[in-house]
Amino acid sequence: RWTGLVFAFFVALHPFSIQCAREAYFYAPLTLGAFLLTWATVSITQSVVARRELSTTDFVCNALGFFLLTCVHPPGWPMAFVLCTFNTALLGRRVLQGTSLTRPAACIVLPYFVIGIPFLFSSFGPLVLLAHSLGPDRAASLAIWSDTGSSMSMLWQAMTALAWGTTPLRLSFTFLVCLAGFAVFGKRAQHNKLYLALLGLLLVGIPLQIVARSVSVSPFEARYLLPVFPVYSLILALGLRHGAALFTKRPLARRVITLCAMILATVLYVQPAWTATRLTGYYKPYREISAWLDEHFSPESLVF
């Protein structure tokens, strides 16, 4: 429960969360979809392991999360694929074992097809964008964007931006909390399959997101890894809440270390979080630009 509160507090205070929430852009609904589908995956896993019935919340969060993660922007598809494949395999295994999950499993998996197939083949779907990225315009795109960056640079940029930043103090703190979080995750995964599943989802999801972005031949930004933000934030929250136990067994020392880590984490977020609330937009004449492009360029033009 306390880890959940720490998780919720720092996600709400995170400058990246605030910035994306203030933008009239793809990433607010995409992030919400990532949290809902991840939440549904955790709940489904817990229910299957405990052999209890799936709840109405599971069905709603699963369908709504998948919808939001796939309907607005292609970067949501890789993590959606990972989560949906995991849920399908988990429930399918239980069904094959002769449990009573056949109807609930169908209700979980069916939205992936009903919602996913139309979006998959839509004009803004991943298949169309993939064909464009691998098509004859690829050379022109490479010339425009020059270099999409190495996979390690993408990972570095995302993991620091989704944590506390890259100044020496922020980077050191991020490294320590991340290391503690992964250590806690690994330790608990030995006794709890849920932690093992979440760790696996993260370790598969991040490379898949990076590969998908590399194929698209467009510049990488940390926001393209927002679909993995829920699991990554949970690891950081576990590192803050339970990381002290890795260094000392004394209850008082653990409380002091945990409290100091919480205070430092909050202090490091306050200034950029406040700055994010001060950012204001400006009018962009997208409608006029679109009308001008339609008038002066053909639909087959490279511009489109």
Salt bridges, closest charged atoms under 4 A:
GLU23 OE1 - ARG223 NH1 3.09
ASP137 OD2 - HIS132 ND1 3.71
GLU221 OE1 - ARG223 NE 3.34
